[in-house]
Amino acid sequence: MPTIVIVGAGAGLGLSIGKVFGRNGYNVALVARDQTKLDALATQLCEYDIEAAGFTADLMDRPSLVDAFDRIKQRFGTIDVLEYSPAPHRPVPGITMAGPLEATVDNLQPQIDFYLHGAVTATQQVLPAMRERGAGTLLYTTGASSVQPNPMMGNVGPAAAALRNWALSLHQALDGTGVYVAHVPLSVWIGAGGPETQPDNIAELYWTLHTKRTEAEHLYTAAP
């Protein structure tokens, strides 16, 4: 069976992406910092007859992320899809949000480590094998501040924009190789509005991107 790895998995969008891919025959590997919560998510997926397991890692601790991927490969084998969702579901030690006037090198660097360096590290664990096979999908999720500057996120937006820039460049560099890359900036508060904000509905976009393989980027917004 093919396998998707969801990095930054939580009870919202990550779980929903797991359900969508799991219903379509994928094993689901969930990566986040809290094993107890990961086990709870895996249990929910197993209730849908989806093979799932959680693997702890801290995106700020790159060796732990490498180790998580090693354990995933031991459990599931080949990794076919990587979905990277770095937005924290609760405070992350050492990471603070600041406006543009308060942005400093000291509060920008952890955001860059979290968004860009974590994504590069995760990707390095799967991309060489994908290129060798000539098949694979890499999906990266950020907030809309990566595309549309938001003063509330004066140090988050630049870091997310760096991930966006790298992902779009990766899309171009891998064009024609069989490895597909897409970036999804979300311009909604997940679960905070109508049906279009619900994670189960948003997750369908990821399956569409993976199967259609046409868009380099899809800015997801709520219907007017």
Kinemage of the C-alpha trace (Angstrom):
@kinemage 1
@onewidth
@group {chain A} dominant
@subgroup {mainchain}
@vectorlist {calphas} color= white
{ca met a 1} P 0.000 0.000 0.000
{ca pro a 2} L 1.189 3.562 -0.640
{ca thr a 3} L 1.994 5.785 2.343
{ca ile a 4} L 1.437 9.452 3.143
{ca val a 5} L 3.425 11.202 5.870
{ca ile a 6} L 1.702 14.195 7.476
{ca val a 7} L 4.196 16.391 9.325
{ca gly a 8} L 2.605 18.726 11.844
{ca ala a 9} L -0.439 16.477 12.184
{ca gly a 10} L -3.250 17.628 14.445
{ca ala a 11} L -6.883 16.954 15.160
{ca gly a 12} L -8.042 19.364 12.436
{ca leu a 13} L -6.668 19.435 8.914
{ca gly a 14} L -3.989 16.795 9.478
{ca leu a 15} L -6.529 14.236 10.634
{ca ser a 16} L -8.820 15.110 7.733
{ca ile a 17} L -6.032 14.734 5.168
{ca gly a 18} L -5.274 11.368 6.732
{ca lys a 19} L -8.898 10.333 6.324
{ca val a 20} L -9.040 11.392 2.671
{ca phe a 21} L -5.860 9.576 1.688
{ca gly a 22} L -6.632 6.612 3.937
{ca arg a 23} L -10.020 6.116 2.293
{ca asn a 24} L -8.158 5.975 -1.001
{ca gly a 25} L -5.917 3.134 0.096
{ca tyr a 26} L -3.004 4.901 1.806
{ca asn a 27} L -1.223 4.085 5.020
{ca val a 28} L -0.988 7.229 7.155
{ca ala a 29} L 2.074 8.216 9.181
{ca leu a 30} L 1.467 11.147 11.531
{ca val a 31} L 4.328 13.303 12.818
{ca ala a 32} L 4.108 15.801 15.690
{ca arg a 33} L 5.610 16.415 19.141
{ca asp a 34} L 3.081 14.664 21.393
{ca gln a 35} L 2.902 10.867 21.181
{ca thr a 36} L -0.301 10.684 23.227
{ca lys a 37} L -2.130 12.957 20.796
{ca leu a 38} L -0.654 11.147 17.830
{ca asp a 39} L -1.881 7.835 19.221
{ca ala a 40} L -5.363 9.320 19.604
{ca leu a 41} L -5.355 10.493 15.985
{ca ala a 42} L -4.140 7.109 14.774
{ca thr a 43} L -6.901 5.422 16.744
{ca gln a 44} L -9.509 7.608 15.058
{ca leu a 45} L -8.120 6.721 11.638
{ca cys a 46} L -8.068 3.035 12.502
{ca glu a 47} L -11.798 3.289 13.222
{ca tyr a 48} L -12.170 3.986 9.482
{ca asp a 49} L -10.105 0.855 8.709
{ca ile a 50} L -7.110 3.033 7.848
{ca glu a 51} L -3.649 1.765 8.775
{ca ala a 52} L -2.120 4.636 10.752
{ca ala a 53} L 0.582 5.301 13.330
{ca gly a 54} L 2.142 8.299 15.051
{ca phe a 55} L 5.851 9.181 15.188
{ca thr a 56} L 7.117 11.897 17.494
{ca ala a 57} L 9.472 14.593 16.248
{ca asp a 58} L 10.170 18.252 16.958
{ca leu a 59} L 10.517 20.409 13.845
{ca met a 60} L 13.028 22.538 15.743
{ca asp a 61} L 15.148 19.446 16.373
{ca arg a 62} L 16.206 18.250 12.944
{ca pro a 63} L 17.830 14.991 14.108
{ca ser a 64} L 14.538 13.993 15.741
{ca leu a 65} L 12.750 14.616 12.446
{ca val a 66} L 15.265 12.471 10.571
{ca asp a 67} L 14.810 9.737 13.165
{ca ala a 68} L 11.023 9.872 12.784
{ca phe a 69} L 11.321 9.291 9.048
{ca asp a 70} L 13.671 6.376 9.645
{ca arg a 71} L 11.053 4.803 11.918
{ca ile a 72} L 8.285 5.482 9.389
{ca lys a 73} L 10.260 3.707 6.660
{ca gln a 74} L 10.847 0.758 8.960
{ca arg a 75} L 7.098 0.521 9.636
{ca phe a 76} L 5.599 1.326 6.237
{ca gly a 77} L 8.404 1.171 3.693
{ca thr a 78} L 8.255 3.509 0.702
{ca ile a 79} L 6.883 7.007 1.300
{ca asp a 80} L 4.754 8.182 -1.624
{ca val a 81} L 3.353 11.501 -0.377
{ca leu a 82} L 4.718 14.091 2.049
{ca glu a 83} L 2.377 16.745 3.428
{ca tyr a 84} L 4.125 19.384 5.536
{ca ser a 85} L 1.888 21.562 7.754
{ca pro a 86} L 4.128 23.524 10.114
{ca ala a 87} L 1.519 25.821 11.707
{ca pro a 88} L 1.634 25.112 15.476
{ca his a 89} L -1.538 23.919 17.185
{ca arg a 90} L -0.248 25.159 20.542
{ca pro a 91} L 2.725 27.298 21.647
{ca val a 92} L 6.115 26.025 20.572
{ca pro a 93} L 9.014 26.708 22.951
{ca gly a 94} L 11.295 29.402 21.581
{ca ile a 95} L 8.847 30.635 18.936
{ca thr a 96} L 6.991 33.922 19.324
{ca met a 97} L 4.830 35.939 16.935
{ca ala a 98} L 5.729 39.571 16.307
{ca gly a 99} L 4.571 42.407 14.113
{ca pro a 100} L 6.865 43.915 11.476
{ca leu a 101} L 7.976 46.736 13.778
{ca glu a 102} L 8.900 44.234 16.475
{ca ala a 103} L 10.563 41.720 14.143
{ca thr a 104} L 14.192 41.008 15.021
{ca val a 105} L 16.790 38.525 13.915
{ca asp a 106} L 16.233 36.729 17.208
{ca asn a 107} L 12.473 36.202 16.708
{ca leu a 108} L 12.734 35.645 12.951
{ca gln a 109} L 15.335 32.885 13.049
{ca pro a 110} L 13.168 30.373 14.991
{ca gln a 111} L 10.302 30.938 12.538
{ca ile a 112} L 12.621 30.249 9.607
{ca asp a 113} L 13.910 27.121 11.356
{ca phe a 114} L 10.323 26.005 11.947
{ca tyr a 115} L 8.918 26.654 8.480
{ca leu a 116} L 11.758 26.433 5.978
{ca his a 117} L 14.449 24.334 7.628
{ca gly a 118} L 11.921 21.805 8.888
{ca ala a 119} L 10.458 21.475 5.399
{ca val a 120} L 13.861 21.039 3.788
{ca thr a 121} L 14.838 18.418 6.372
{ca ala a 122} L 11.610 16.443 5.903
{ca thr a 123} L 11.878 16.643 2.141
{ca gln a 124} L 15.450 15.377 2.152
{ca gln a 125} L 14.198 12.188 3.800
{ca val a 126} L 11.883 11.316 0.893
{ca leu a 127} L 12.930 13.174 -2.249
{ca pro a 128} L 15.972 11.104 -3.304
{ca ala a 129} L 13.885 7.908 -3.361
{ca met a 130} L 11.037 9.678 -5.150
{ca arg a 131} L 13.414 10.909 -7.846
{ca glu a 132} L 14.879 7.446 -8.233
{ca arg a 133} L 11.392 5.965 -8.686
{ca gly a 134} L 10.202 8.840 -10.845
{ca ala a 135} L 7.085 9.197 -8.700
{ca gly a 136} L 5.948 11.044 -5.594
{ca thr a 137} L 4.063 14.065 -4.267
{ca leu a 138} L 5.261 16.869 -1.992
{ca leu a 139} L 2.600 19.176 -0.527
{ca tyr a 140} L 3.403 22.185 1.673
{ca thr a 141} L 0.858 24.143 3.702
{ca thr a 142} L 1.204 27.669 5.071
{ca gly a 143} L -1.091 30.467 6.099
{ca ala a 144} L -2.038 33.133 3.602
{ca ser a 145} L 0.554 35.525 5.079
{ca ser a 146} L 3.074 33.702 2.876
{ca val a 147} L 1.302 35.277 -0.106
{ca gln a 148} L -0.595 38.241 1.354
{ca pro a 149} L 1.413 40.205 3.957
{ca asn a 150} L -0.360 40.531 7.292
{ca pro a 151} L 1.019 42.949 9.917
{ca met a 152} L -0.143 40.611 12.674
{ca met a 153} L 2.394 38.081 11.411
{ca gly a 154} L 5.421 40.246 10.828
{ca asn a 155} L 7.887 37.467 11.550
{ca val a 156} L 5.716 34.472 10.609
{ca gly a 157} L 4.904 35.724 7.099
{ca pro a 158} L 8.523 36.098 5.937
{ca ala a 159} L 9.353 32.585 7.146
{ca ala a 160} L 6.263 31.109 5.496
{ca ala a 161} L 7.066 33.088 2.340
{ca ala a 162} L 10.526 31.517 2.320
{ca leu a 163} L 8.929 28.067 2.413
{ca arg a 164} L 6.562 29.110 -0.367
{ca asn a 165} L 9.408 30.391 -2.536
{ca trp a 166} L 11.394 27.195 -2.045
{ca ala a 167} L 8.377 24.976 -2.758
{ca leu a 168} L 7.532 26.811 -5.974
{ca ser a 169} L 11.160 26.635 -7.073
{ca leu a 170} L 11.155 22.928 -6.270
{ca his a 171} L 8.031 22.520 -8.407
{ca gln a 172} L 9.886 24.014 -11.360
{ca ala a 173} L 13.077 22.054 -10.763
{ca leu a 174} L 11.208 18.729 -10.599
{ca asp a 175} L 8.925 19.353 -13.551
{ca gly a 176} L 8.950 16.334 -15.838
{ca thr a 177} L 10.589 14.011 -13.292
{ca gly a 178} L 7.391 12.379 -12.034
{ca val a 179} L 7.671 14.125 -8.654
{ca tyr a 180} L 4.910 16.686 -8.138
{ca val a 181} L 5.171 19.662 -5.775
{ca ala a 182} L 2.443 22.069 -4.685
{ca his a 183} L 2.019 24.813 -2.094
{ca val a 184} L -1.298 25.481 -0.323
{ca pro a 185} L -1.652 28.834 1.451
{ca leu a 186} L -4.807 28.773 3.578
{ca ser a 187} L -6.737 32.040 3.826
{ca val a 188} L -9.295 30.688 6.303
{ca trp a 189} L -9.480 30.014 10.019
{ca ile a 190} L -10.003 26.278 9.980
{ca gly a 191} L -13.326 25.277 11.495
{ca ala a 192} L -14.292 28.859 12.333
{ca gly a 193} L -16.997 29.436 9.733
{ca gly a 194} L -19.190 27.738 7.167
{ca pro a 195} L -18.688 24.413 5.411
{ca glu a 196} L -15.811 25.766 3.335
{ca thr a 197} L -13.734 26.257 6.513
{ca gln a 198} L -14.255 22.723 7.821
{ca pro a 199} L -11.134 20.549 7.692
{ca asp a 200} L -12.854 17.596 6.001
{ca asn a 201} L -13.804 19.842 3.088
{ca ile a 202} L -10.407 21.540 2.858
{ca ala a 203} L -8.679 18.147 2.886
{ca glu a 204} L -10.369 17.179 -0.367
{ca leu a 205} L -8.229 19.824 -2.087
{ca tyr a 206} L -5.091 17.896 -1.170
{ca trp a 207} L -6.370 14.746 -2.817
{ca thr a 208} L -7.325 16.750 -5.906
{ca leu a 209} L -3.874 18.320 -6.116
{ca his a 210} L -2.221 14.927 -5.683
{ca thr a 211} L -4.302 13.254 -8.376
{ca lys a 212} L -4.625 16.114 -10.889
{ca arg a 213} L -0.993 17.269 -10.503
{ca thr a 214} L -1.542 20.527 -12.385
{ca glu a 215} L -1.270 23.472 -9.968
{ca ala a 216} L 1.958 24.658 -8.384
{ca glu a 217} L -0.064 26.657 -5.865
{ca his a 218} L -3.657 26.858 -4.715
{ca leu a 219} L -4.667 29.788 -2.499
{ca tyr a 220} L -7.587 28.404 -0.489
{ca thr a 221} L -10.190 31.017 0.460
{ca ala a 222} L -13.691 30.842 1.884
{ca ala a 223} L -16.539 31.327 -0.579
{ca pro a 224} L -17.781 34.953 -0.636
